[in-house]
């Protein structure tokens, strides 16, 4: 991590404080992963309603994403960071206060604002602070807050619930968010308001048709469906399969693999391009779904979790770097926002749709469906990631440049074709 020594002291300080805030954010958010589906089920929900409640998380994401993306570009990243951290601190207290299905749906949607705000502003601010030649490397290192948080959070939540029950677990998650809010308040930024950032929702959604964004958003939609299934139904699947495994350990295995691969993928992508690493991440995701589809032991669940972690630990930072490569600073928030909307929609649809399917074919069956989603994502990226089939194939395998990157000259584009 010698790249940090090359940064100005003020930039290093900001990145350090930002890293601490991100770690607390993801730990607080992930503390619910192993237990919230069980809490909803205990409140009287069947498989379908568990999916609806969990999936409503993405409703908050979708509704707030356009406004927050514009806010990050026009009013600065810090304000949006504070909004996200506030949501992650307050939502657990709301869960604690109710066991009724309809209020839980509303609270889950409110909780979704947290990722829409924090993850978007965090990525944009990291890119703002990163020198372009080391952008992938710094994004990779700074994104380590995600796997570390996803390792600590489920362990904290899972064991707190196991030893003390739901109430202490929710209080612990809220406390992590509160401390994170104090850290976020220490972040400093140079706010530059761009006139072009003052655009309405219609302009935000029109970006979805932009060649720079469309295929990454489709990829994230397919993987979002997979991830939404994973985060909603793995605890119940493990229980249904009769496997004696603390569900928090599944997410810990995923987080450990995600941590390890980010140390390598970020720096390597600055040298070899984003394409081959996105391709590899999709292979990892598909393989993990194959293993989950056939899982019948603790070892197989943990292996699937580790491979999925390698996939997510590569895909999300690479997509962030790809969008940074393809955007200017004044549009970066909106570019990140619209691209990640595909992921949001996937998560939103996964719970209710596959929850309904699970009532017919069981949890094992829906992970079989996820295998097909992973294969579809691989095919789309290999064939549609650039302006034609040949250029897409070369970019996806690291044999050609990204023709949509800002600063690529027309001559370079001609050569990439």
C-alpha positions in Angstrom: 0.0 0.0 0.0 2.9 2.3 -0.7 0.6 4.5 -2.9 -0.6 6.2 0.3 2.8 7.5 1.0 2.7 9.4 -2.3 -0.5 11.3 -1.3 -0.6 14.8 0.3 -1.1 14.7 4.1 -4.6 16.2 3.9 -5.7 13.6 1.4 -4.3 10.8 3.6 -6.1 12.2 6.6 -9.4 12.4 4.7 -9.0 8.9 3.3 -8.2 7.5 6.8 -11.3 9.1 8.4 -13.4 8.0 5.4 -12.1 4.5 5.8 -13.1 4.4 9.5 -16.5 5.7 8.7 -17.0 3.2 5.9 -16.0 0.3 8.2 -18.5 1.3 10.8 -21.2 1.8 8.1 -20.9 -1.7 6.6 -20.5 -3.3 10.0 -23.7 -1.7 11.2 -25.6 -2.5 8.1 -24.4 -6.1 7.9 -25.1 -6.9 11.6 -28.7 -7.7 10.5 -27.8 -10.1 7.7 -27.9 -13.4 9.6 -30.9 -12.5 11.8 -33.3 -10.1 10.2 -35.0 -12.8 8.0 -35.5 -14.9 11.2 -36.9 -11.8 13.0 -39.4 -11.2 10.1 -40.3 -14.9 10.1 -40.9 -14.8 13.8 -43.2 -11.8 13.3 -45.5 -14.2 11.3 -44.2 -13.8 7.7 -44.2 -16.8 5.4 -41.5 -17.3 2.6 -43.2 -14.8 0.3 -43.6 -12.1 2.8 -40.1 -12.5 4.1 -39.0 -11.8 0.5 -41.3 -8.8 0.2 -40.0 -7.2 3.5 -36.4 -7.9 2.7 -36.8 -6.7 -0.9 -38.4 -3.4 0.1 -34.9 -2.4 1.2 -34.3 -1.7 -2.5 -37.4 0.4 -2.8 -35.7 3.0 -0.6 -32.7 2.7 -2.9 -34.6 3.3 -6.1 -36.7 6.2 -4.8 -33.9 8.1 -3.3 -31.1 7.3 -5.8 -31.8 10.1 -8.4 -32.1 12.8 -5.7 -29.1 11.7 -3.8 -26.9 11.4 -7.0 -27.7 14.9 -7.9 -27.2 16.1 -4.4 -23.7 14.5 -4.3 -22.7 16.3 -7.5 -24.3 19.7 -6.6 -24.0 20.0 -2.8 -21.0 17.8 -2.1 -20.3 14.2 -1.1 -20.1 14.8 2.7 -23.8 15.8 3.1 -24.8 12.6 1.3 -22.5 10.5 3.5 -24.2 12.0 6.6 -27.6 11.1 5.3 -26.6 7.5 4.7 -25.0 7.1 8.1 -28.0 8.6 9.8 -30.2 6.0 8.2 -28.0 3.1 9.2 -28.0 4.4 12.8 -31.8 4.9 13.1 -33.2 1.9 11.2 -32.2 -0.8 13.9 -34.1 1.2 16.5 -37.1 1.1 14.2 -36.9 -2.7 13.9 -36.7 -2.9 17.6 -39.9 -1.0 18.0 -42.2 -3.1 15.9 -43.0 -6.7 14.9 -45.8 -5.9 12.5 -45.2 -6.7 8.8 -46.4 -3.4 7.2 -44.2 -1.2 9.5 -41.3 -3.5 8.8 -41.7 -2.9 5.1 -41.6 0.8 5.6 -38.6 0.6 7.9 -36.8 -1.7 5.5 -37.4 0.8 2.7 -36.0 3.6 4.9 -33.0 1.5 5.6 -32.4 1.3 1.9 -31.6 5.0 1.7 -28.5 4.2 3.7 -26.7 2.4 0.8 -28.2 4.8 -1.8 -26.5 7.6 0.0 -23.4 6.4 1.7 -22.1 3.9 -0.9 -22.6 6.4 -3.8 -20.9 9.4 -2.0 -18.1 7.2 -0.6 -17.2 5.9 -4.0 -17.4 9.4 -5.6 -15.3 11.0 -2.9 -12.6 8.2 -3.1 -12.3 8.8 -6.8 -12.2 12.6 -6.3 -9.2 12.1 -4.0 -7.4 9.5 -6.1 -4.7 10.3 -8.7 -5.9 8.8 -12.1 -2.8 6.5 -12.5 -3.6 4.9 -9.2 -7.4 5.1 -9.3 -8.0 1.3 -9.4 -5.5 0.6 -6.7 -6.9 3.2 -4.3 -10.5 2.2 -5.0 -9.5 -1.4 -4.3 -7.9 -0.5 -1.0 -10.6 1.9 0.2 -13.3 -0.6 -0.8 -11.9 -3.0 1.8 -14.3 -1.4 4.3 -17.0 -3.5 2.6 -15.5 -7.0 3.2 -14.2 -6.1 6.6 -17.5 -4.7 7.6 -19.3 -7.7 6.1 -17.0 -9.9 8.2 -17.4 -8.1 11.5 -21.1 -7.1 11.2 -22.7 -10.5 10.7 -20.4 -12.0 13.4 -21.4 -9.2 15.8 -25.1 -9.6 14.9 -25.1 -13.4 14.8 -23.4 -14.0 18.1 -25.1 -11.1 19.9 -28.5 -12.6 18.8 -27.4 -16.1 19.8 -26.2 -15.1 23.2 -28.6 -12.2 24.2 -31.5 -12.1 21.7 -32.8 -9.6 19.1 -32.9 -6.5 21.3 -29.2 -6.3 22.1 -28.4 -7.1 18.5 -30.4 -4.2 17.2 -28.9 -1.9 19.8 -25.4 -3.0 18.9 -26.1 -2.2 15.2 -27.5 1.2 16.0 -24.4 2.0 18.1 -22.1 1.2 15.2 -24.0 3.6 13.1 -23.9 6.3 15.7 -20.1 6.1 16.1 -19.9 6.1 12.3 -21.9 9.3 12.2 -19.3 11.0 14.5 -16.5 9.8 12.1 -18.3 11.0 9.0 -18.6 14.5 10.5 -14.8 14.8 10.5 -14.5 14.2 6.7 -13.4 17.3 4.8 -13.9 18.0 1.1 -13.4 20.7 -1.5 -16.9 21.2 -2.7 -17.3 22.4 -6.2 -20.9 23.0 -7.4 -21.3 22.3 -11.1 -24.1 23.9 -13.0 -24.6 20.8 -15.1 -25.3 18.8 -11.9 -28.6 20.8 -11.4 -30.7 18.5 -13.5 -34.0 16.8 -12.9 -35.0 13.2 -12.5 -35.8 12.8 -16.2 -32.2 13.6 -17.1 -31.0 11.1 -14.5 -33.0 8.3 -16.0 -32.1 9.2 -19.6 -28.5 8.4 -18.7 -29.6 4.7 -18.5 -29.5 4.7 -22.3 -26.0 6.1 -22.5 -23.6 3.6 -24.1 -21.1 4.1 -21.2 -23.7 2.9 -18.6 -26.2 0.6 -20.2 -24.4 -2.7 -20.2 -22.8 -2.3 -16.8 -26.3 -1.5 -15.4 -27.7 -4.7 -17.1 -24.8 -6.8 -15.6 -25.5 -5.3 -12.1 -29.3 -6.0 -12.6 -28.5 -9.7 -13.1 -26.1 -9.9 -10.3 -28.4 -7.9 -8.1 -31.1 -10.5 -8.5 -28.5 -13.1 -7.4 -27.2 -11.0 -4.5 -30.8 -10.2 -3.4 -31.6 -13.9 -3.3 -28.4 -14.6 -1.4 -28.9 -12.0 1.3 -32.6 -12.8 1.8 -32.8 -16.5 1.6 -29.4 -18.0 2.7 -30.3 -18.0 6.4 -33.6 -19.7 5.7 -32.0 -22.1 3.2 -29.4 -23.2 5.8 -32.2 -23.8 8.3 -34.3 -25.7 5.7 -31.3 -27.9 4.7 -30.8 -28.9 8.4 -27.1 -27.8 8.3 -25.6 -26.9 11.7 -23.9 -23.6 10.7 -24.1 -20.2 12.2 -25.3 -18.1 9.3 -22.9 -15.3 10.2 -20.0 -17.5 9.3 -21.3 -17.8 5.7 -21.0 -14.0 5.4 -17.7 -14.0 7.2 -16.3 -16.5 4.7 -17.6 -14.2 1.9 -16.0 -11.1 3.5 -12.6 -12.8 4.0 -12.4 -13.8 0.3 -13.6 -10.3 -0.7 -10.9 -8.7 1.4 -8.1 -10.9 -0.1 -9.0 -10.4 -3.7 -9.4 -6.6 -3.5 -5.7 -6.3 -2.5 -4.8 -7.8 -5.9 -7.6 -6.8 -8.3 -7.4 -3.1 -7.8 -3.7 -2.6 -8.6 -3.8 -5.2 -11.3 -6.8 -3.5 -13.1 -4.8 -0.3 -13.4 -2.3 -2.3 -15.5 -4.4 -4.8 -17.3 -7.8 -3.0 -17.6 -11.1 -3.5 -15.9 -12.6 -5.9 -18.4 -10.9 -9.2 -17.5 -11.5 -8.7 -13.8 -15.2 -8.0 -14.4 -15.3 -11.2 -16.4 -13.6 -13.2 -13.7 -16.0 -11.8 -11.0 -19.0 -13.0 -13.0 -17.4 -16.5 -13.3 -17.0 -16.5 -9.5 -20.6 -15.5 -8.9 -21.9 -18.2 -11.2 -19.7 -20.9 -9.6 -20.8 -19.9 -6.1 -24.5 -20.3 -7.2 -23.7 -23.8 -8.6 -22.2 -24.8 -5.2 -25.1 -23.3 -3.3 -27.6 -25.1 -5.5 -26.1 -28.4 -4.5 -25.0 -27.5 -1.0 -25.8 -30.0 1.8 -23.0 -29.5 4.4 -21.3 -26.7 6.3 -18.2 -27.0 4.2 -20.1 -26.5 0.9 -22.0 -23.5 2.3 -18.7 -21.9 3.5 -17.0 -22.6 0.1 -19.9 -21.0 -1.8 -19.7 -18.0 0.5 -16.0 -17.6 -0.1 -16.3 -17.8 -3.9 -19.2 -15.4 -3.9 -17.1 -13.0 -1.8 -14.3 -13.2 -4.4 -16.9 -12.3 -7.0 -18.4 -9.4 -5.2 -15.0 -8.2 -4.0 -13.9 -7.9 -7.6 -17.1 -6.8 -9.4 -18.3 -3.8 -7.3 -14.8 -2.0 -7.1 -14.2 -2.7 -10.8 -17.6 -1.3 -11.7 -16.8 1.8 -9.6 -13.5 2.2 -11.4 -15.1 1.6 -14.8 -17.7 4.4 -14.1 -14.9 6.7 -12.9 -12.9 6.0 -16.1 -16.0 6.9 -18.1 -17.1 10.1 -16.4 -16.1 13.6 -15.5 -16.1 14.9 -12.0 -19.3 16.9 -12.3 -21.3 13.9 -13.5 -19.7 11.2 -11.3 -22.4 11.0 -8.7 -25.1 10.5 -11.3 -23.0 8.0 -13.3 -22.4 5.9 -10.2 -26.1 6.3 -9.2 -27.7 5.2 -12.5 -25.3 2.3 -12.9 -25.9 1.0 -9.5 -29.7 1.3 -10.1 -29.5 -2.0 -11.9 -28.2 -3.6 -8.8 -30.9 -1.9 -6.7 -33.7 -3.2 -9.0 -32.2 -6.7 -8.9 -32.3 -6.7 -5.1 -35.8 -5.2 -5.1 -37.2 -7.9 -7.4 -35.3 -10.9 -6.0 -37.1 -11.0 -2.6 -40.8 -10.9 -3.7 -40.4 -12.7 -7.1 -38.0 -15.5 -6.0 -39.7 -15.7 -2.6 -43.0 -16.6 -4.4 -41.1 -19.1 -6.5 -39.5 -20.6 -3.4 -43.0 -21.6 -2.2 -43.2 -23.8 -5.2 -39.7 -25.2 -5.8 -38.0 -24.5 -2.4 -34.9 -22.5 -1.6 -32.6 -25.0 -3.4 -34.5 -24.4 -6.6 -34.2 -20.6 -6.6 -30.4 -20.9 -6.3 -30.6 -23.1 -9.4 -32.3 -20.2 -11.1 -29.4 -17.9 -10.0 -27.0 -20.2 -11.9 -28.8 -19.2 -15.1 -28.6 -15.5 -14.1 -24.9 -15.7 -13.7 -24.4 -17.4 -17.0 -26.6 -14.7 -18.7 -24.4 -12.0 -17.1 -21.2 -13.6 -18.5 -22.7 -13.8 -22.0 -23.9 -10.2 -22.0 -20.5 -8.9 -20.9 -18.5 -10.9 -23.3 -20.7 -9.9 -26.3 -22.0 -6.4 -25.4 -19.4 -4.5 -23.3 -18.1 -2.5 -26.2 -19.4 -1.1 -29.5 -19.4 -4.4 -31.3 -18.8 -8.2 -30.7 -15.1 -8.2 -31.5 -14.3 -5.1 -29.4 -16.5 -6.5 -26.5 -14.7 -9.8 -26.6 -11.2 -8.1 -26.5 -12.2 -5.7 -23.7 -13.7 -8.5 -21.6 -10.6 -10.6 -21.9 -8.1 -7.8 -21.4 -7.0 -7.6 -25.1 -8.4 -4.2 -25.9 -9.0 -0.8 -24.3 -12.2 0.6 -23.0 -13.4 2.8 -25.9 -15.8 4.7 -23.6 -13.2 5.9 -21.2 -12.8 9.7 -20.8 -9.7 10.8 -22.6 -9.5 8.0 -25.2 -8.7 9.7 -28.5 -10.5 8.9 -31.7 -7.4 7.2 -33.0 -7.4 4.9 -30.0 -11.0 4.2 -30.5 -10.3 3.3 -34.1 -7.6 0.9 -33.0 -9.9 -0.6 -30.3 -12.5 -1.3 -32.9 
